[in-house]
Amino acid sequence: MSALSSVASQVHIVYLGHNNGLTPSLTTQFHLQLLSRVFAEPEEARQAILYSYSYGFSGFSAVLNSTQATTLSETEEVISVFRSRMLQLHTTRSWDFMGLSLHSQMEQPSSQMHLKYGDDVIVGILDTGVWPESESFRDDPHLGPVPSSWRGTCVGGQQFDPATACNRKLIGARYYLAGFEAETGLLNTSGGAEYRSARDRVGHGTHTASTAVGAVSPNASYFGGLGRGAARGGAPRARLAVYKVCWFKDLTGRCNDADILAAFDDALHDGVHVISASLGSPPPLSPLFATSTEVGSFHAMQLGVSTVFSAGNDGPDVAMVQNVSPWGVTVAASTIDRRFPTVIALGNNASFVGEGFIVKDMKTPLVESTSVFADGTCSLDQLVNRTAASGKIVLCFSTMGMVSGEGAALAVYAGGGSGVIFADSSSRRSNQDNFLPTVHVNLRQGTHILNYIQSRSRQRPTVHVSASRTVVGSTPAPAIAYFSSRGPSSISPNILKPDVTAPGVNILAAWPPKSSPTMLPLDKRSTEWNFDTGTSMSCPHVTGIVAILRSVHPTWSPAAVKSALMTTAYVHDDTSDAMLAGGTQKAADAFDTGAGHVDPLPALDPGLVYDADARDHVRFLCGLGYTEAQVRQMVLPSPALDTSCAGGPIGDADLNYPAIVLPELRAVVTVKRTVTNVGLQRETVYHATVISPQGTHVEVWPPALAFSPRCARAEYYVTVTPAKLSRGRYDFGEIVWSDGYHRVRTPLVVRVTNLPDAGVGAQPTNQHRDTTEY
């Protein structure tokens, strides 16, 4: 089948750099030769090509499918391949990438569902505070009065006057220092080092708050150009309450458990509907009820308040995920389809495209790291020749991940250099502002640049770095960020963590103008909008979606909200291939993505949800070993609630969770799940389709679930039978319930350990497939 006849084919642009001085006719001939490598016949290549770019630069556009585009992108001559896109008025992208534009509508005409943007939902942000003067938090009379349910306050403090700081958008602010100062001593506020108030010194809290609920702010951009568009939060009509629990110390934000738990306590009293906490501690993890976040979120859940956490930035190693309680939503980080291509032109006219945040052109001499650093490693302790670096751009390599782009930039800056070209594995490449102008390239490109430098022993190597551009529509996206912490949970492996993934790479959001974009002492720049990267950025994206869900479905429990997020998430990128797992060479699996990438509009109408009531959690606590007396102390009493352990405790695997994980399957196991129909069609039938993980056979009974106005809940059982032989690896499958319109997907993760030598450290694999349709 030719590309033109394939429904998966789309217009792609193949960029090759400059044209090597060839005439247009020779350049076009070369393009056709290159394109013919991915077609069976030369005539098919001629039919596929649309334009040959052969004057100012070399490249072509052609109709290609994703396989052909990937093949070309791996060709040595090709710098980049990206899908051609329809241009429109610009925005700061991550919300539009997820399909949640300001004009989004539900696709089901009969739904009568009005899409709100967090109207009167109160979101509590536990972070480093807020910069109240930011455009994201301006007063807006269209919001109406502060919700009557709000019981909080706006606490004054250093450079924070409640009369001017708080308004109808930013309705509350508190700060917590007792635990922090008890551990570290008196807070240093000299010279603006910190503020003894809810004012943000670090920038992190301002960034996350504006990502979640920031007002629409036209013409936001990074230093007047990159990422230009209308910045906004996911729930721009939601109200914001800030709880400052993290403080600037040793160039980072530090948060004390005592302060965090006090903030949870106040937030639940104040009447917040959603709590967002982009913080945590890496493994070894404490038991579920031995941390402030798990305790606070458990009680928030009981009061109907959803808590959203970041998964951590310790990937790509397995089992490093944080915030693993079943009652919180744990968010991994992934990319969006926006890139910042930066052209590097060498003195021999060779050119490459990397990525950076370069705001103006640079033309300087170019040196390799061995001329500046003792062993060629771009680190401060190896700096020996400042003269060699002075006024030059230095080519640095990551050295097997031992040196970061930021570390290399600081080392080159100390040597008097003017910039860095940083070469790293493409699977680990992460663009960021390193204060010193830095362009990130892959190892192949870095090697070509190194060869150019070494070949110019008699002539001084030079480089021209052009200002970065903003390109939207770059594929494939999303992909899991290499740094995003992976599952399985190291203390409760039967609970899938992370739960979902969301945009967390190069997110543009509000920033305190008195804090530099890098927070380095030597960085004196000021900006009101900044790019930041991490699961700290993906967490508030989900927070904004949860606020929207709460405004549309105010009676849903936190478990139902989480279920809607998980069962409607998707696991493919925009080329319809499996998402990639950054930092590895494999497709992403459920330990990378959780249930998948959040999809806001389908989550508003998920069809079925996995709910969990107080009785479910009583039995779960019994299963953790708590006594009935302890359980009664932990669970809110109600007249009809049985707080005894009668009926037997339930383990992690039996909790009514929107995923099934069996990490130690030695024999046949049956687990039960209960789903509730929340769709507008009360009388409907759902049918199951099962993909069994490799090495298992999975049966679902009953294979169909019937719902009616009188019967909105249904139970089903999943029986997993292991194969006779297994080497103890994780495999992945799914159960999908569908009524013809809704698609309710439940991840199924199994590790069969019925051989004596099945190792506990076995790595996941995503090889399936035994598919059964009922």
N, C-alpha and C positions, 0 to 999 in steps of 0.2 A: 504494500500500500504506500502510495506517495504521501509526502507531508501535506500536500494540498488537499488530499481527500480525508485526512485524519481529523476527527473532531477535537483531538487534544492539541492540534497544532495551533500555534499563535505566532504573531510577528515578534521576532527577537532582533536585537542589535548586537553584532559581533564587532568588538573594537580591537584594533590591531596596532594602535600607536601611530607614528608617522609613516609616510609612504616610502621611505628609503630612497627617495629621489627618483623613483620609477615614473614613467609616463602614465597618464591615466589609462591607456589601453593595456599596458603591461600589468598595472595594479588590478584592473578588473579581471584580467586573465588569471592572476594569482588568486583572487577571491573565488573564482569559479573552481579552480583546482582544489582549494581548501574546502569549499562547500561540498564538492563531489565525494569527499571522504565519508560523508554521512548519508549519501544516497546511493542506491544501487546502480542508477544510470546517470550519465552526464546531463541528459535532457531533463531529468527530474530536478537537478540542481539549477538549471537555467530557468525552469518554471517557478522554482521556489524563491529565487533571488528577486528582491524588489528594487533596491538601490545599491550601487557601488560607490562608496565614498572614496575618492581617489585624488583630491587636490590638497586641501589643507591638512588632512590626516587620512589614515587608511582604515577602512572598515566597510561593513555592508549590513543591510537589513534583509531578512529572509523569513519565510514561513517555516517554522521548525516545531517539532514536538519536544517534550522535556528531555527525552533520551538523547536526541540529536544535539540539543543545546548543551547538555551536560558533557557530551563527548567533545564538542568543540571547545568548551571552557577548559578542558583538560589538555588541549593541544598546545604545544610549546609556543607556537606563534601568537596565540590569542592571549590578550591581556584580560579581557572580561567579556562576558555574555550576559545581557539583561533583557527582560521583556519590554517591548515598546508599550507605552501607556497613553491614555487619553488625559491631556492636561486639563486642569480646572483651577479655580481659585484656591490658593494654598491654605493649609492648616497645619498645626503642629503634630498631627499625624497619628499618634498611637490610638486615639479613640476612633478615628475614621478607619484605620486599619482593621479594627475589630468590628466594623460595620455599624458603629453607634454615632452617626452624624447628628447634627442638631435638627435634622428633618427626618429622622428615622420613623418608620411606621411598621406596625405589625403586618406580616404578609397575609394573615388569615382574615379575609374581609368580614367574616361573621364574628370575629373575636370581640368586637366592641371594647377593646382594651386600649385605653388612653395611655400612651407612653409618657410618663413623667420623668423628670430629671432630679429626683430626690426631694420633691416638694415637701418642705417642713420636716424632713428627716434630719436628725441631729447626729453628726458623726464626731466621735471623740478620737483625737490623734494623740497617742502617747509617743513623744519624740523629743526633739531638742528645742521646742518652742515655735514661735512664729514671728515673722516680720509684718506687723499689722498694717503698715503703710503700703504694702504690695497691692498692685492692681487686682490681684486674684481675690483679695479679701475686702474690697471696697464696699461701702454701704450702698444698698440698692433698694429704693423704695418699692420696687415691683415685688420684692420678696414678701411684703406684708409684715405684720408685727411678729415678734418673737413667739414661737409656739407656747401655748399656755402650759404645756407639760414640762417646760424647762424650769428646773429648780436650781440651776447652777449660778455662778457668779463670775465676775471679771476682777481678778485680784491685781491690784497695783504693785509696782515695784520699780526697780531701777530702770529709768528711761521707758517706763510703761505706765501711761496714765489711762485708767479705765474709761475716762470720759471721752477720750479721743481714739483709743485703741480698739474698743469693742463697739459693735454696731449690729445691724440686722443680719449680717453675714457671719462675722466672727462674734458669736454671742457669749462666749465664755473663755476664760484663760486662768490657769492655775500653774504653780510651779512647786517642785518638791526637792528639798536639799538635805534633809536631816540624815538620811542614810548615806548619801554621797559624802557629806562633810565628816560624818563619823568615821568613814573609812580613809579619807584622803586629806582631811584637814580643811581649814577655812577656804572657801571659794576665792580664787584670785580674780578680782574685778578691776584691777589697775590697768589703765590704758585701754579699756575696752576689751580686755582679755575674755571676759564673760559678763553677763548681766544677771544680777540677782533679781530676776523677774522672769516672766514668760517670754521675753524678747529672745529671739533666736540669734545665737552667735555662730553656730556651726553651719547653718544653711540647710541641713538635712530635713528638719521639721517643716520649714517653709516649703521645701520642694515636695515632700510627700503630701502635705495638706493641699497644696494647689493642684497636684495630680489627682487627688481623690475628689475634691469638691470645689476647686477654684472657679471663680466667675469667668465668663468669656472675656478675654483680653486681646483685642485686635493688634496686629503688627508686632507680636512678640518675636524675638529672634536672639541669637547669640552674637553679641558684639555687632549688632546692626546688619546681620546678613544671614548666617547659617540657620536653617530650620525656620525661616520666617513664615509666620502664619498666625492664626488666631488660637492662642493658648487657652485651654479650659480644662476643668476637671471632668470626671465622668458623670458626676451628679452636681452640675453647676447651681442648682436651686436648693441644694441641701445647706443646712446650717453647720457651722464649725465650732467645736469646743476643743481647746488646746490644753494638753496636760504635759508640762515640761518635766521630764524625768531623766533626761540625759544632758550631760554637761561637758563642755570643751576642756579636755585635758590631754596632754601628750599628743597633740595634733589629731585627736579623734574624740568622738562622743562616748562618754561612759555613763552607764545607767545602773543604779543600785536596786536590788530586789525590794528592799523596804520601801523605797520611793515609788517603785512601779506598783506595788500592791496598794499603796495609799492612793495612787491615781486611779486604779481600778475601782477602788472603794468609792471615791468621790464621783467618778464618772457614772457609776450605776445609781448613785443617789441623785445626781444632777438630771438624769433622764435621757441619757444618750441612747440611740437606737443601734448604733454600730460602733465598734472600737477597732482601731487600726494600730498595730504595733510592729514597726519594722526594726525589731531588735531580737536578740537571742544569745545563746551561748553554745559553742560547738561541743560535740561529744568529747568525753563520755557524758551522757545525759543523766540528769537526776531523775528519780521516780516522778510519776505524773503529779503527785501532790507535794513535791518538794521544791517547787519553783513558783515565783510570783505570777508568771504568765499563765501557767496551767491552772493554778488555783483561781486567779482572777477570771480567766475565761470560762472556767467551770461554773462559777456563780453567775457570770454574765449570761451564759446559756440558759440557766434556770429562770432567769428574769426575761427571757425572750430577746436578749441582746447578742447579736453575732459578733465574733471576734476574728479578725483577719491578721495573720502573721506572715512574716517573710520566712523562707525556707533556709536561708543562710547562703554564704558565698564561699563554701569550701569544696566545690566541685573541681574536677569531675570524679573524684574518688567516691566509691560507693559507701552507703550507710552513714553519710555525714549530715543528713537532714536534721534540722532543729524544729522545735515547736510542734511536737508530734501527738499532742492529745487529740482524741477523736472528736472533741467538741469545738475545736478551733479549725479555721480554714487556713491551710498552709500553702503558700504560693511560691512556685519556682519562677525563674526568669527566662524569657526568650526574646528573640529579635523581632523587629518590624521591618517593613520593606523600604526603609529610608537609609540611604548611604551618603557618605560625604567624600566622593572621589577627589583625589588630589594628584595632579599630573607631576611626575618627576622627569625632567629632561636632562640627560647627561651631556657632557661636552662633545661626545661623539655622535650626537643626534639621536641616540637610542632613548626611548621614553617608556615609562611604566606608569601604571595608575595604582596608587596606594589609597589609604584613607587617613584623614586628619582633620583637625580644626585649625587650618591655616587661614588667617584673615587677610594676609597680603602676600604678594609675590616675594620670593627670596632668590637671589642669585649670588652664590658664594663658592669658594673652594670646597672641595670634598676630600675627606680623609677616612681611612679605615681605623677601627678601634685599636689595632695593634700599634699604631703610631702614637697613641695617647696613653694607653693603659698597659700595665706590665705584662699581663697574660692575655690581653685582648678582651677581657671581660669588662664591660662598661659599668664599673662599680667604684664608689669613692675610695675604697681601700686599695684599689689597683692604679689610681691616677698617678702618673710619673712625669708626664710631659705636657705641661700646660701650653707651652709655645705651639706645639703641633695642633692643638685644638682651637687656639685663639681665633675667633672670627670665622670659623669653619663649621660646616655641617659634618657630623661624625656618623659613620655607618656602624651600627651596633647589632649584635645578634643576641637572641634570648638565652643562648647557652643552655639548652635543654631545660628552659623554664627557670633557671636559677636567677635570672635578671629580669625585672619587669620594665615596661616602657617608662614608668615614672622614675624608677631607680636609675635607669640609663640617662634620662633627661637631667636629673639632678647631678649625676656624675659629670656629664658633659658641661653643664652650666658651671660647675665648680672649676672646670678646666678652661673656662672662657669661651666655650663653643657657642655657636649661634643657632644650632638646631640639631635634630637627630633624625636619621632614617633608621627605624627599628624593625628588624626582620624577625619574624616568629612564625611558628606553625600556623597555617591558615585556620586550623580548627580551634586555635586558642587566641586568635587575633582579636584584640579589643581596643577600639579607638577611644581615646580619652584626651582631655586637655592636661598636658604634663607641665604646664607653665612655659617651658622652653618649646618652641615650635617642633612638633614631632609628626612624622609621617610613618604610618604602619604599613609594611609590605610583607608578603609571604616569603618563605625561605628561598623559593626559586628566583623570585625577583631580587632578593637580597644577594644571592649568589652571583647573578648577572652584574649587579652594581659593583660587587667586590672584584669581579674579574676585570671590569673596566678600570677601577682604581689601580689594580696591580699591573695592568698593561700600560699605564701612563707613567713609567718611571722617569722619563725625561720631560714630560709635560705635566703641568699641574692639573689634576682632575678638577672639574667644575660641575656644578649642578644648578639647575633652575627649577625651583619648586613653585608651582602656581598656587594661587589661592584656592582653597577647597570650594566645591560646589555642593548644593543640596540636590539629590536625585531621589525621587519617589517612584516606587514600582519595581525596585530591584528584587530579584528572586534568587534562590528560593527563600521564602519567609512564611511563617516563623521557623526559627531553629532554636533549640535549647542553648542558652548561653553556657560557655564552657565552665564558668565559675559557679553556676547554680548548683546548690547542694542536692545530692541524689539520695534516694531511698536505697534499701528498705530502712524502716525505723530500727534503730539499734536497741530500743527497749520494748517496743510493741510491734513486732514485725507482721502481725496479722492485720494491722491497720495500715492501709495504703497511705504513704506519704512520699512526696508532697501530694496535695489533693488536686491541684490544677496548676497551669502555668499561664503567665500573662507578660505583656511587654515590660522589659526591664533593662534594655540596652540603649544608651544615648537618648534618654528621655529629657525633653526640654520642659522646664517648669520654673516657677518663681524662685528668686534667690535674694538674700539680703545684700543690698548694695555696699554695705560696710564690711562684708566678708568676701575675700577674693574667691574666684571660681575653684581654685585648688586648695584653699585653706593653708597654703604654705606661707611661712612668715616672710619669705622674700618676694612673694607675689603681691604686688600693690595694685593690681587691676580691680576694677569695680564693674559689676554687671547686675542687672535686675532679673535676668533670665539665664539659667545655666543648664548645661547637659550633665546628667549624672547617670550612673550605671550600677546595678545591683538588684538583688531580690528586694531590697528596700524600695525600689522603684516599682517593681511588679506588684508588691503588696497593696499600695494605695489604688492601683488600677482595679483590683478586685474589690477593694473597699467601696469605690465609686459605684461599681455594678451592684454590690449588695445594697447600697443606699437606694438605688433605683428599684430593685426588687422589693425592698421594704415599702417604698412609696406606692407601688402597684399592688402589693400583696401584704398589707399591714398585719394580717393575722397569721402569717406563716411563721413557723418556729425556725430557730437557727439551723436545725437539722434539715428541714425542708428546703431552706435557702441554699445550704451547701449541696444538697442532692440536686437541685435545679442546675447549679453551676457545673457539677461533675457529670451528670448524665447527658447534658447537651454539649459538652466540650468536644472538640475535634482533634484528630491525631495526624492530619495530613497538612502539608504546606500548600502554598498557592500554585504549585505545579501538579498537585494531586498525588505527589509521592509522600512517603512517610517522612515526618519531620526528622531532621538530623540532630544528633546529640553532640553539641559543641565540646571540644576537648577530646573527642574520640573519632573513630572512623566508622561508626555504626549508626543505624537508624535508632531514633529515640524509642524508649520503651516506657512502661508505666512508672518505673523508678526515676526516670528523668522528667516526665511530663505530668505525673499523676494521671488523672482521668483524661487529660488533654488540655488544649488551649481554650480558655474561656471564650464563650460566644454569647454576648449579652442579649441579643434579641431572642434567640431560641430559649434562653434561660427564663425569660418572662412567661413562657408558655411551654413548660417541659412535659406536660401530659401526665406523667406519674412521678411521684417523689417517694424517697425512702425517709420516713419520719421516725423520730425516736422520742418517746415520752419519758416522764420521770421514772416510771416503773422499769423501763429498759435500762436506765442508768443505775437504778438501785441494784438490779441483778448484775450489772457490769462491775459495780463497786464490790459486790460480794465476791465476784470472780477474781478481783484483785487481792482478796484476802482481808478486806475490812470487815469488822464485826458489825452485827446489826445495830449496836449502839453507836458505833462510829458512823454508819451509813445514815442513821437518823440525824446525826449532827451535820452531815454534809448536804443532805437533800432537803429542799424546802418542803415543809409539811403541807398536806392538803387533806380534806376530809376523806377522799376516796383513795388516797395513795397508800399502798401496802409497802412499808419500808422494811419488811422482813426479807430474809433470804430464802423463804419458802418457795418451792418450785424449782429450786436449784439455781446456783449462779450461772452466768453465761460468760464464756471466754471472749477474747477479742474477735475471733472469727464469727461469732454468733451475734455480735452487735449489729443492729439493722443499719449497716453502712452501705454507701453506694458503690462499694467495690468488695471483691472477695479475694483475700490473700491467704494461701495455705503454704507456709514456709517449711513445714515438716510433714509431708504427706507420705505415710508408710503403708497405709491400707485405705480401703474405701471410706470416704467421709461424706456425710450429708449435712449441709447447712441450710438454714431457713432465712428467707427474706420476706418482708411485708412491704407492699407498695400501696400508695394512696392515689386515687385518681383526682387530680386538681384541674383537669381540662374542662372547658366549657361543655363539651359533649359528655354528659353524665352517663349515658347508656352507650357503651362501646365495648369492643373486644380487642385485646392485645394478643399478638402471637409472638412466640420466642424464636430467635435464631441464635445458634450457639456456635462459636469457634472454640474448639477445645485446645488448650495448650499442648504442645508436643509432648508425647509420652503419657498422655492421659486420655480418658474418654469421659465426657461430661454429658449428663442427662438432666433435663429440667422437667419438673412435674408440678402442676399440670402444664402442658405445652401452650395452653391458652388461658387468658384471664378475662372474665366477663365482669363488667361493672354496670351498676344501675343507680338511679337516684337514691335507692335505699341501701345500696351496698357499694361504698366508695373504696373499701379496703379489700385487698386480696393477698393471700400468702402463696409462696411457691418454694419448692425445695430444689436444691442443686446437689446432685450426687456426682462426686469426682472419683473415678477409679484409676489408680496408677498402673502404668505398664509394668511388666514383669522385671524389666531391666531399666535402671536409671543411674546416671552418674551425679545426681545431686545438683543440677543446675536449675535456675529459674527459667520458666517458659511462660508465654503470655497468650491469653485468649480473651474472649468477651462474650457477654450475653446481651442481646439486643431485643427489647420489646417494642413492637410497633403496631399501631392501629391504622396504618396507611398514611398518616400525616405526621404524627410524632415519632421520634426515634429515641428510645430511652436506652442508653448504652451503659453497661456495667462492666468495668475491667475485671478480668479473672487472671490471677497470678498464682502459679503453682510451682513448688519445688519438691520433686519426688525424691525421697531419701530412703528407698527400700533396699539399697545395697550397703554392705558393711563399710565400704570405703567412700561413701558419699561425703565429700568435704564440706565443711561449713562455710568455706570461703569461695564457693563456686560463683562464677560470674554469670550475670543474666545473659540470656540469648533470646532473640525475637523470632526464632524459627517456629512456625506453626505448620500444619493446619489440618484439623479435622473439623469440617463444617457441617452442622446439622440444622436444617430448617424444619419447623413444626407447622 
